[in-house]
Amino acid sequence: MIDLGLTRHIFRQLTGGKRIWGLSLLSAVAGLAAWIAGTGRRAVDAAENYHVIVATAAGATLSIAMLVMGAAALRDERDGGTLSYLYLKPIARWRFALSVWSASMLAAGLAAIIGWAVGWVAMGLTVGSWTLALPALSAYLAAAAGYTAIFVPVGYLFSRAVLVGLAYVFVWEAIITRLVSGLGATSMWRTALSIYADLTALPEDALETLGTVTPSVTVGVVKLVITVALGTAVLTWALKRRDAL
């Protein structure tokens, strides 16, 4: 379904240079915070602290990292003057869109895994458990898939994509969906967190982040699939609109 050559090209563009390491470090902020906060504390307190920090801090840092990665997928090609050449590939626009998202998701997933691994090591050393942090990986990967599905088309459609993305993260997700409980399901971080919360027992302070969203792997995955489908459809439409101009 995807074009491997295009996917490989975009992935290499996104993971080249210092960007992947900078975004990996940003993704690791929650794990580093949990490591520092858990040092010298009882194992049970350090474990609870980890879950709370992932549920709260990771949502902010991961979303920004995924925004930068997703928005850059086609913007870098446009800025570098190579996007016109990629348009010439004889593939359907929906395959083009799906390939770009796949590359962005893989690059974002790589940064997310590196960031998660910091917390995994932290829990192994401070709590003595190498399995405690494993469920959190689901939230990191779900966030990578969902946020890039949103931010890849945003990066293509808007010249100030980062500002638009930040508005979604800090105005829509952080404020509006908290004030209007019925909109909680539109928060990508809550979707990722609902999968995490269904895989392990989270403390009440961490569950409060979910709001009215119910922990469920099945519902969370279905919402992710719908988000990817909608994001791909929007990008396909935008690409076809360019063809018509």
N, C-alpha and C positions, 0 to 999 in steps of 0.2 A: 504493500500500500504506500509506503513512504519511498522517496527517492534516496537511496543510500549515499550517493555522491553529494547531493545537496545537504543532507543531514550531517555528513562527515565534515563538509566545508564549514557550515555554520558552527558546529561544535568546536572545531579547531579555532575559529575566530573568537568564540566566546571564552575559551579556556586558555588562550595564549596570553603571554605577558603577565603582568602583576594582578590583573583583575580577579582571577580565580582565587588567588591567595588572599586578597583583600576581602572578598565576599565570604570566603571560608572563615576568615577571622571574625567577621561580623556575625556569621552564623554560630560561631563558637562562644559568643559572649555569655549566653545563658549557662553553658557548661562551665566556663571559667568562673562565673559568679557563684555557681553551686559548689565548685571546688573550693573556692576561698571561704565561702560561708560555712561549708561542712567540715573544714579542717579543725580538729580539736574538739568537735562536738560528738555527742553520742550517735551511734550508727542510725538509730531509729529517727532521730531529729534531722540528721544529715539527709536521710532518704526522703523524708517528708518535705524538707526544704528544696530538694532537687525537683520534685514533682511540681511544687508551687512555682518555682522559678521558670521551669520549662513552660508551664501553662500561661504565665504572664509575660516575662521578659522575652522569651523566644519568639512569641508572636510578633513583637515589634521589630526585632532585629532580622528575623527570617524574611518577613514581608518586604523589608527594604532591600535586602540582598537579592530576593527574587525579582523585585521591581527593576533593579539595575540590570540584572541578567536578562530578563524578558524583554525589556524595552530596547536593549542593545542588539537584539537578534537581527533585526533588519535595519536599524538605524546606522549601525557600523558600516553595513554594505552601502547604504545611501551616502553616508559621509565620505566613504572611500571611493565612490564613483563606480563601484562594481555591481550595484543592484541591477542596472540595466542589462548586464550580461547574464545575470541569473534569471531574469525574466525570459530570456531567449530559450531556456531549457524547454524541450517539447513535452511537457507533462501537464496534466490537468491542474487547474488552479487549486482545487481542494487537496490534491496530493502535495502541491508546493506548500500550502498552508500547514498541512499536517507534518510535513518534513521539517519545516522551520520550528514548529512547536516541539517536535520530538527532540531536535538538537538542543533547544533552549531548556527543555525539561531535563535532559541528561546532564547538561552543564550545571544547571541549578541543583540537580540531585547530587552531583559530585560535591559541590560546595556544602550542601546540607549534610551529607554523610560525614564530611570532614569535621563540620561543626558539631554534629551529634557525637562523634567519636571522642571529642574532648570531654564531654559530660560522662560518657561511658567509662573512660579511663578514670575520671574523677571519682565515680561511684565505686569502681573496683578498688581504688587505693584508699578512699576515706571510709567507705561502708564495708568493704570486703566482699561485695557482691558484683559479679560480672554479668548478671542477668537483670538486675534492677532497671537499668536504663534501656534495655532492649525494646520494650513497648513504645518508648518515646520516638524510636526511629520511624514508626508509622506516621507520626505527626509531622516529622521533618520532611519525609518523602511526599506525603499528601500535600503539604504546603508547596513543595517544589512543583508538583504537577498542576495544582490548582491555580497558584499565583501566576505561573508562566502562561497558562491558558488565557488569563485575563490581560497580562501586561504585554505579551507579544503583539496582539492587535493594537493595544494602546500605543505602543512604541511606533507602530507603522502609521497610525491615523493622526497622531498629534505631534506637532513640532516640540511642544513642551511636555513630553510624555512623563517625565519624572515628576513634574508638579501635579499632573493629573493623577498619577499613581499614588503620590503622597496624600492627595486629597481623599482618595479611596481608603487608604490605610488609616489615616489619622482623623479624618472627619467622618467618613461613612462607618468604618469598622469600629473605631474607638469611641465615637460619640453617638452617632445617630442610632446604630443598632443596639446600643445600651439603653438609650432613652425610649426607643420604640421596640418593645420586646418581640413583636411579631416579625420584625426584620432581622432577628438574630440568625435565621437560617441563611441569609445572604452573605454572612461573614465567612470568608474562606478559612480564617484561622480557627473559628469555632467548628467548622466542618472537619478540619484536620484534627482538632482536639477531641471531637466526639469519637473518632476512631481510636485514638490513644486511650480515652477514658473507658472505652468498652473492653480494652485488652488488659487493663490492670486497675486495681483499686486506687483511686486518687483521693487525697485529703480534701476536706470540705473547701478549704481556701482555694484549691486548684479548680474544683468543680464549679465554683462561683463564676469563673471566667466563661463557662458555657452559657450562662443565663438560662434561657428557655429551651436551648438545644439539648436533645436527649442523646446520651452516649449510644452509639450504634455503628458497628463496622459496616453493616450492609447499607444503611441509609447514607453514611458518609461516602462510601465508594460510589454509590449511585449518583450522588450529588457531584462528585468529582467527574464522573463520566459525562454528565449533562453539561458541566462547566467546560470541559474540554471540547465537547461537540459544539457548544455555542460559540466558544472562542475561535474554533477552527472555521465555523460558518461565517462569523463576522470578518475574519481575515480573508477568507475566500471571496466574499462579497467585495471587500476593499480592493483586492487584486484584480477582480473582474472589472470593477469600475474604472481602474487605471487603464485596463486594456481598451475600454470603450472610449477613452478620452483621446 
